[in-house]
Amino acid sequence: MNLLEVPTLSEDFGRIEYELQLQLNAPRLVVGECFELSSPHISAQFKTFCKSMNPQNIVDVFVPISELEQSIYEIATKGIRVDPENGFHFTVGSFIVNRSDEQIEVVRLSVALGRTLNYQSSTSFEPNDCDFIQGPPKSENLRNGYHSLCVSNDGDYYVFNSAQILTRNLVRFKGGDNLAQPEEEDNICDQCGKEEATIWCINDAAKLCEKCNEELHTDKITQRHKRIPLSEARSMIEYCPV
């Protein structure tokens, strides 16, 4: 089937690529191809369902094609197939792929979580003792007034209504080096090259460990240098493609 390709220089393409970099912890990831998958019918169904939800709580998630057991044609024309009893499982904020694969295909979805119910035992009254139930959830576990089940602390959810899922994009990208994760050296002190950096000196534009920070800022002039925690400086020293 012919799918509409998302232009590589468009804002949508850049946002999708950035979302993938974050969720796979792969800052060097480059998307090869991206296509539109939404249809007017699925979009209308999603919008209608969302009007009845308060809050809507819409999140963007990625699911590998290999986990869907549907053809791309069926996904594009009929949406994601959801078992009304066993539901549809996905993870918010991250997902798993085989990083050694030559090419990886994922579907980008918008899911309306609505009011989320934690899939936990109701027999304990202590919040810290309420572990998530290990058995597979069913639609009967979703109480009235709730729209999704949270089944772990790692962002795993289930929904039981296909109208809560909007198909957005088919995305293709290479595995291997394209999914390389950040190296620990990224946080090494620029001065000594050994210790972990915790401070960013704005005047020197350098990452520094505690010891080097003290040694380099001893006289009256250098003591005026503005220094902030490295964690706060990340938004200033790293380029955001979006």
C-alpha positions in Angstrom: 0.0 0.0 0.0 1.1 3.6 -0.6 1.7 5.6 2.6 2.2 9.3 2.8 5.8 9.9 3.8 6.6 12.5 6.5 9.2 15.0 5.1 12.6 14.6 6.8 12.9 18.4 7.3 9.5 18.8 8.9 8.8 19.6 12.5 6.9 16.3 13.0 9.8 14.3 11.7 12.2 16.0 14.1 9.9 15.5 17.0 9.4 11.8 16.3 13.1 11.3 16.0 13.7 13.1 19.3 11.1 11.0 21.0 12.7 7.9 19.8 16.1 9.1 21.0 14.7 9.7 24.5 12.7 6.5 24.8 15.5 4.3 23.6 18.3 6.3 25.3 20.0 6.5 21.9 21.1 10.2 21.4 22.7 9.4 18.0 19.6 7.6 16.6 18.7 8.7 13.0 15.3 7.9 11.6 15.4 6.4 8.1 11.8 6.6 7.0 8.6 7.9 8.6 5.0 7.5 7.2 1.6 8.7 8.1 -0.7 5.8 9.4 -3.7 7.7 10.6 -7.1 7.4 8.8 -10.1 9.8 9.0 -12.2 7.0 10.5 -9.8 6.1 13.3 -9.2 9.8 14.1 -12.9 10.5 14.3 -13.4 7.5 16.6 -10.5 8.5 18.8 -11.8 12.1 19.1 -15.3 11.0 19.9 -14.2 8.7 22.6 -11.9 11.3 24.2 -14.7 13.8 24.6 -16.3 11.5 27.2 -13.0 11.2 29.2 -12.0 13.5 32.0 -9.0 13.7 32.2 -8.0 12.5 28.7 -4.4 11.9 29.7 -3.1 11.3 26.2 0.4 9.8 25.8 2.6 9.0 22.7 4.0 5.5 22.7 6.0 3.3 20.3 5.3 -0.4 19.7 7.5 -2.7 17.5 5.6 -4.1 14.6 6.7 -7.6 15.6 4.6 -7.3 18.8 1.4 -6.3 17.0 0.6 -9.4 14.9 -1.1 -7.2 12.4 -0.2 -6.2 8.8 0.7 -2.6 8.2 -2.3 -2.4 5.9 -4.7 -3.6 8.6 -3.1 -1.1 11.2 -3.5 1.8 8.7 -7.1 1.0 7.7 -8.6 -0.6 10.9 -6.4 0.6 13.7 -4.9 -1.4 16.5 -6.7 -4.6 17.3 -7.6 -4.8 21.0 -8.8 -8.0 22.7 -11.8 -6.7 24.8 -11.0 -9.2 27.5 -7.2 -9.4 27.7 -6.6 -5.8 26.5 -3.7 -4.2 24.7 -0.3 -3.9 26.5 2.2 -1.1 26.0 4.9 0.9 27.8 4.9 4.6 28.4 8.3 6.4 28.2 10.4 3.6 26.9 10.2 0.3 24.9 12.4 -2.6 24.0 13.8 -3.5 20.6 16.5 -5.9 19.4 19.3 -3.3 19.0 21.3 -5.7 16.8 18.6 -5.9 14.1 19.7 -4.4 10.8 16.3 -2.6 10.5 13.7 -1.9 13.0 10.0 -1.0 12.4 7.8 0.6 15.1 4.4 2.1 15.1 3.8 5.4 16.9 0.5 5.6 18.7 -1.4 8.1 20.8 -3.2 6.4 23.7 -5.8 8.1 25.9 -5.2 6.7 29.3 -8.0 8.6 30.9 -8.4 7.7 34.6 -5.8 5.1 35.4 -6.3 2.3 38.0 -3.3 0.7 39.7 -3.4 -3.1 39.3 -2.7 -3.8 42.9 -4.1 -5.8 45.8 -6.9 -4.1 47.7 -6.2 -6.2 50.9 -3.3 -3.9 52.1 -3.9 -0.5 53.5 -0.3 0.5 53.6 0.8 2.3 50.3 4.3 0.9 50.5 3.0 -2.7 50.8 0.7 -2.5 47.8 2.7 -4.5 45.2 1.4 -4.9 41.7 -0.5 -8.1 41.0 1.6 -10.5 38.9 -1.2 -12.3 37.1 -2.4 -11.1 33.7 -5.1 -8.4 34.0 -8.5 -8.7 32.5 -11.2 -6.2 31.6 -13.1 -7.3 34.7 -10.3 -5.8 36.8 -11.1 -2.3 35.4 -13.5 -0.7 37.8 -16.3 1.6 36.7 -15.1 5.1 35.9 -11.6 4.0 35.0 -10.1 3.7 31.4 -6.7 2.0 31.8 -4.7 -0.3 34.2 -1.2 0.5 35.3 0.5 -2.8 36.0 4.0 -1.8 37.1 6.3 1.0 38.2 8.0 0.9 34.8 5.2 2.4 32.8 3.4 -0.7 31.7 -0.3 -0.2 30.9 -3.3 -2.0 29.5 -6.3 -0.6 27.7 -9.4 -2.6 26.6 -11.0 -0.4 24.1 -9.6 0.2 20.6 -11.2 3.6 20.5 -8.6 4.8 23.0 -5.8 4.2 20.5 -5.0 6.5 17.6 -2.5 5.2 15.0 0.0 7.9 14.0 3.1 6.8 12.2 5.1 3.9 10.9 8.8 4.6 11.6 11.8 2.7 10.3 15.4 3.1 11.5 18.6 1.0 11.6 19.9 -0.9 14.7 23.5 -1.4 15.6 25.6 1.7 16.0 22.5 3.8 15.3 21.2 2.8 18.7 24.5 3.4 20.6 23.8 4.5 24.2 25.6 7.4 25.9 29.0 6.5 27.3 30.0 7.2 30.9 32.8 9.5 29.6 30.1 12.1 28.9 30.2 13.0 32.6 34.0 12.9 33.1 35.6 16.0 34.4 37.1 18.1 31.5 40.1 19.1 33.6 41.4 15.9 35.2 39.7 13.5 32.8 39.2 10.9 35.6 36.6 11.9 38.1 32.9 12.3 37.6 31.9 15.9 36.8 29.1 17.4 38.9 29.6 21.1 38.2 29.3 23.2 35.1 31.4 26.4 35.0 29.6 28.9 32.7 32.6 31.1 32.2 34.9 28.3 31.3 32.3 26.2 29.5 33.6 23.2 31.3 32.4 20.1 33.2 34.3 19.9 36.5 34.5 17.5 39.5 34.5 18.9 43.0 38.3 18.8 43.4 39.1 20.5 40.1 36.4 23.1 40.7 38.1 24.2 43.9 41.6 24.1 42.4 40.7 26.2 39.3 38.7 28.8 41.2 41.1 30.1 43.9 41.9 33.7 43.0 39.5 36.7 43.2 38.9 36.7 39.4 38.1 33.0 39.0 36.0 32.9 42.1 33.5 35.2 40.3 32.9 32.5 37.7 29.3 31.4 37.7 28.9 27.7 38.4 25.8 25.6 38.6 25.1 21.8 39.0 25.8 19.9 35.8 22.3 18.4 35.9 20.8 21.9 35.6 23.2 22.9 32.8 22.2 20.0 30.5 19.4 22.0 28.9 21.9 24.8 28.2 24.8 22.8 26.8 23.0 20.1 24.9 21.2 20.8 21.6 17.5 20.0 21.5 16.4 19.1 17.9 12.8 20.1 18.6 
